[in-house]
Amino acid sequence: MITTLTPADLPEHAGSLLQQGFRLALVAGHDDGDRLRAVYLFTAAPDRRVELHVPLDPDTPEVPSLARLSFAAGRFEREMHDLFGIVPTDHPLPQRLVRHFHWPRGWYPMLADAGDPPEFGDVDGPYPFRTVEGPGVYEIPVGPVHAGMIGPGHFRFSVVGETILNLKARLWFVHRGLEKLFHRRTPEHGIELAERVSGDTSVGHTLAFCLAVEDAHQLAVPEDAQRIRAILLELERLYNHITDIGALCNDVAYSVLNAHSQRVRERLLRINDTVTGHRLLRGAIHPGGATVTALPDPRELAAIGADVAEIVALALSNTVVADRFTGTAPLSHDQATDLGTLGVVARASGLTTDARHDHPFLSAEFPRTTHTRTDGDVLSRFLVRAEEFTSSISQITSLADMLGGRTSATAPVTTGTGRSGVGIVEGWRGTIVHRVELAGDGSLNRVKIVDPSFFNWPALPVALADTIVPDFPLTNKSFNLSYAGNDL
């Protein structure tokens, strides 16, 4: 359902939706040429979606801030201000979010007439980090450049002794302008961008993008194609979850289990290559359908499942591992709810948010994974991954059996007439949302992407309050958030 509002009517409608149990899943700025527009997407289970469209005066583009109603809204509004110049009035924290302080004033890169970036300089800095004062308090800066193949992010710790009093994560060091790169591409040529939003989530983002395009075209995708897509989504969950399970063991010096986890990961990557011709499962999903070269062997997956169960049992039977995991960096149910967390982080804190059930693209229903511990600590996040690993193997086996050996299904895509669509997928980190608007010739006029990391990054400093500095790497890995998915 789409409702067009004036800016003055926005808070009342948004507040009503939030009170009805909807969550704010996406906020997008739009440059329609003669005016600007803000789009607010609210979602709720079972598969309910409401869009609020707010046309704005291009000379004074302002919307009332919803930050006091929704934590996520405040961050979406700051992002929209940085990229489109749309001002959230009465925002409690109106400082920059995406654009760092060397970005010049008055240049908003997502506007159609933005042109090439002006020369950068030291304009509005430095960043106003919160200062903590008192006897024995000192600061530890970490990043933005880190060891390993990860994106840049700066962490500023305020510490007394080894206890963290305050942590600020500063991101968006690499703004890639990804959403603007989609503009005027055909949906087929948008796939190569969707697959690279966050490299470890190629299936999740590509599927969300294709579902959005298909929603815009009102295209019915064959059930076999959806089953193949679901298998690929769970294969992606498998290799990422075992990677995290091993890395968490490694962070508490149980490196032999990490070695075994990496061995399993390599085995899964080779299965991916057999199934799609690509170790990261690229090239199989396209608008209207999906094609693979083979289906995974259920017997091999069962053997891998038993292997992983042994790794998990060895980890939890080690008293040092159990001690380091248990009670470390807890994120309470209320904190997770207030921040709007998603995926593994949310479910480890007792939330049941899962797009596979809340917004299913398959007609077949699968039982929700029952989690044995939801205390929001590192142990809970470890166990959620382990339990989802087992559940994913079961789902892949069932789906492969339904397919009966069929490896391809597709429906022809017809050109649209400027309609919009939304795709919602439960990626391995959490819920991914893509919203597209199509031009009259069927090309992409606007693509808005929301990775679950956008919602989960603010929860990391909350969980780390009163945690000791040596537990930061362990806690950070238990969240394992994407820089690329956040820094679009």
N, C-alpha and C positions, 0 to 999 in steps of 0.2 A: 504494500500500500504506500502510495506517495502523496504527501500533503504539502502544499505550498503555503508558506507563512510569511508574515512580516517579521522583521527582527524583534519587535516588541512582543509578539505572540510566542516566540521561541521558548523562553523559560517555562511558561505554563505547560506547553505541550510536552516538552522534554521531561519536566518534573513528573507529569502524570504517567508517562511511559516508564520511568524509573520506579515509581511507586507500584506499578503493575508487574514488576519483576523483569522488565527488559534491561539489557545492558547496552551501553554505548559501544558499538563495535568498530565504528569508523567515523571520521570527520574528514571531509575533502573540500578543498577550495577549487573553484572552477572559474575560468576566464571565458565568458561566452561572447566576447567581442564588444558588445554594446553595454555589458554589465558584468559584474562579478556575482558569484553565487556560492553559498555554503551548503553542503549536503551532509546531513547527520543520519547515519544508519543505526537503528536500534534493533536488536535481535532478542529472541526468547524461545525457549523450548515449549512445545514442539514445533520447530521450524516456522516461527513467526518472524516477519521482517517488516519494519516500518521505516520509511525514509521521510525526513523533514527537509524540504528545500527552501532556502531563504535567499531570494534575490536581493542584491545590494547595489547601492549607488556607487559607480566606479570612482567618483570623485571623493566620497567619504564612506568607504566600505567599513561598516562597523556592525558587530553583533554583540548582544549581551553575553557576558561570560557565563558558562555553566559550571565553572570550576568549583563552586560551592555546593553543587549538586552531585558532581561526579569528579573523582580525582583524575580519571583518564581524560575527561573533557578538557581540563586545564592544560594538559600536555598537548592534546590535539590542537587546541586553540593557539598555543604558542608556535607550534609547527606551522599552522596555516598562516599566522601573522608573518613569520619569517620568510615564507615562500611566496605568498600572494599579497602581502600587505593588508590583509583583512584584520582589523583591530578588534580584539575582544575587550569590550569596555568593562570596567570594574573588575578586572582580573586581579586576584590577590598576589600574583607573582609574575608581573608582565615582562620579565627580562627574556633575552634571547634564549632559544633552545637549540635550533639547528644551525643557525648562522653564527659562526664564531666572531670574535670581536674585531678581526681584521677585515671582515666583510663590510663594505661601505654602507652607509645609511641610504635608504631610499631605493635600493636595487633589490627587486624581488624576482628571483630567477624563473619562477613558474608562470609569470605573466607572458602572454603571447608576444608582446612587444618588448620584452626585457632586453633582447639583444645580447651581445657578448658581454662578459663580466667586465666592469670597470677595473682599473688598477687597484689592487688590494693595498691596504695600509693599516697602521695601528690607529683605529678610529675611536672605538668605544670601550676598549679594555682597561684594566685587566678583568678577568672573570671574577665576580664577587663570591668567592668561596666563604662559607660560614667559618668564622673564627671562634675557636673554643679557647678560653683562657682559664688559668688557675694553676695552683702549685703542681709542678711536675708534668704539665701537659706539653706535648710536643707534636709536631706534624711529620708524617711520612708520605712523601709523594711517590707514586708508582705510575710509570707510563708517561706519555701515551704509547711509546714504542716498547713492545714486549718481546721476550724470547719466544721462538716458535712461529708457526705460520698462522697467526691470528691478527685480527684487525686492531687498529689503534684505539686506546681508551685510557683516560687519565683517572686515577683513583687518589683522592686526598684524604688520608687518615688523620684524625685527631686522637691522640693516644695518651693514656697515663699508665706507666708501667708497660704491661703488654695488653691492657684492656682497651678495646676500641670504644671511644666515646661518640664519635661521629665519623661518618664516611660519606663522601660525595663522589659519585661517578660522573665524569664529564665525557660525553660521547660526541658523535658527529664530526670527528676529525676528517673523515673522508665522505663528503657529500657527493654522490656520483651522478645526481640528476637523473636517476634511473626512470622515474615516472615520466619525465619529459621525453626520454628516448623512445617511449612507446608511441608517441604522437605521430599520426598519419601512417603508421605501419598497418599492414593487414594483420588480422589475428594470427594467421599462419606464421608470419614473420615476427610476431610478438613472442612466439614460443622460446626462441633463443635467449630472449631477455628474461622471461619468466623462469627458465631453468637455472638462471644465474643470479637470481635475487639473493639467495644464500646457498652456496655451493653444496652444503650437506643436506639441503631440503629441496632438491631439484623436483622430485615428484610432487611434494606438497604444494609448492608455489605454482607449478605448471598445471596441476589439476584444479586448483582454485581459479586460476586464470581461465582455463577452458570452460569450467562450469559457469563462470560469469559471462563469457561470450555466448555460450549455449542458452543461458537464461535470457540474454538480450535478444537472441533470435527465436526464443521459445521453441528450441529444438529438443525433440525427444531422442535421447541417446539410447542405443540398444542395451539391454540389461547385461549381455555378455561383455560389452565394452566397459560398463561400470564395474563388473566383477574383476576384469583384468586390471583396471585402475586401482581397485581396492587392494588387490594382491601386491601391486607395485608400492602402494602407500605403506603397507605393512612390512614389506621387504626393507624399505627405507627406515622404518622404525627399528627393525631388528639390528641392522649394522650400526646405527647410531647409539642405541641403548647399550649394546655390549661394549662399544668404545668407551662410553661413560662409566660403565661398571668397572672396567679395567682401570681407567684413569683414577677413579676414586680409590681403588685399592692401592694404586701407585702412590697417591698423595699421602697415604699413611704407611709408606715404606714396605708394602706387601707387593713388591715388584714382580714376583713370579706369577702372581695371578693376573697382573697386567699383561705379561708376556703371553699367557694362555688366552686372555681376552683378545689380544691382537691377532693371535693365531685364528681364533674363531671369526674375527672381523674379516680377515683376509679370505677365509673360506666363504663367507657371505658375499663379499665383493665379487668373487669368482662366479658365484651363483647369479648375481646381478648381471654380470657380463654374458653369461649363458642365456639368460632370460631376455635381455634387451640389446646386447652388443655393446653395452657401456657399463663400467663398474659403478657409476653413480646413477644408473637407471635413466639416462637421458635418451630422448628420441622415440620413446614408445607412446607417449600421450599427445594427442592432437585434437583440435576442435572437432567434435562429432564422434570421436571414438578412441581406440587404442589398438596397438599391434605389437606383439612380442614374437620372438623367434621360438620360444619354448616356455613351458610352465615349470615352476620349481618342483623338484622331486620331494614329495611329502616324507619319504623315508629318510632322505638326507636331512631335511629340516628337523625331523624327530630326533635324529642322532645329535644334531647341533643343540637342540633343546635340552637333552640330557647332559651334554657337555657343559652348557651354561648353568644348569641347575647345580652341578657339582662345584663349579667355580663360586657360585653364590654361597653354597653351603660351607665351603672352605673359608670364605671371607667372614661369614657371620659366626663361625665356630672359633675364630681367633679372638681371644679376649682383648688384645690391643686394638684390633679393628673395631670391634663392637664398642669399646670404650670411647674411641675417637669419634665414631659416627653418632652415638647415642646422645641426644640432648644438645648437639652442636648446631648453633645458628638456627634456632627454631623460628618459624614464621607461623603465627597463630592463625586459627580459622578466621577470626575477625579481621586481622591484618590482611590476610590474603583476599578476603571479600572486599574490604574497603579499597584496596589498591587495584582490584579488578584482575588479579592474576589468572593465568591460563595454564592448561596442559599439566605436565609433570609437577610443576611447582604448586599449582592449585590443588591437584588431587592428593599430593603429599600432605596438604594442610586440611584435608577433609572435604573440599569442594568436589562436586560431581560433574562439573562442566566438561563436556566431551562432544565435539561436533559430530562424531560418528553416530551418536544417538540423538543429539539435540537438533541436528540439521543433516539427516542422512541423505546420501545420493544413491544408496542401494535400497532395493525393496526388501532384501533379506535382512532380518534383524539378528544381531549378535548380542549375547549377554554382556553387560558392563563388567569390567574387571573388578573383582572384589579385592580391596587392598587391606592387608593385615595390620598396617600401622599408618596413622595419619596425624602424627604429632608435629609435622612441619619441620622436622630436623633433618640432618644429613642422612640419617638412617632411613627415615621415611622416604626421602627422595631416591635413595638407593633401591629400596624395596619396591617402590612404584615401578621403576624401570625393570627390575627383575620379573615382577608379576605381569607386566605388560608384554615382556618378551615371550613368556609362555602363552599368553592369550593371543598374541599375533600369529604364532605358529599354528595354533588351532584354527584361527580364522582363515589363514592362507590355505590350509589343508581342505577346509570345507568349501572355499570358493573354487579351488582347483577341481574338486570333485564335481561341483555344479557345472563347470565349463566343459567337462568331458573331453578334454584335449583341444578344444577350440582356442586359437591364439590371436584372433583378429575379429573386430567388429567395428563398424562405423556407419554414421548416417551423413548424408550430404548436407553441407552447410550452405544455406541460401543467404544472400546479402540482406542486411537490415536497413532500417530507415531511421537511424538515429536513436534507437532505443537503448535502454540501460539494463545492466544485469549484475548480479552479485553471485560470487562463488565462495562457499564456506567449507573448509576442510580441516580435519584434525590432523595436522602434521605431527611429527614425532616430538617437537617441543611444545605444541599446543595448537590452538585454533588460529588458522590463517584465513584472512578475508581479502578478496580482490573485488573491486567494483569497477566496471567498465562502462563507458558511454561510446556508442558507435556513431560515426558520421553517416550521411545518406548513402555513400558509396560502400559502406561496410567496413571502412577503415577505423582505426582506433582514435577516438577524439580525446579520451581521458582515461587513464588507468590509475586507480588508487590502490595501494598495497598496504596491508597491515600484517606484519609478522608478530607472533606472540611475544617476541623479545621486547617490543615496544611497551607492552603491558608489564612485563616481568622485570625489566631492569630496575625500576624504582623499588622493587621488593628486596633486592640484594642488600642495600645498606640497612634496611629495616631489620632483616634477619641477622645482620652482623653486629648490631648494637649489643654491647657487653660481651662480645666474643673476643678471644685473644687474637693478636695479629698472626701468629703461626697457623691459625685455622682459616685464614682468608683463602689460600689456594684451594683448600679442600671444599670450603663453602662455595666458592666461585665455580668450581667444577661441578658441584651438585646442582647448581642452577644451569650451567653451561649455556649461556645466552649468546645470541648471534650479534656481532658487530655489524656485519654486512646487512642482515635483515632489518636492523634498526637504522643504520646510516644509509638511507636510500639516496 
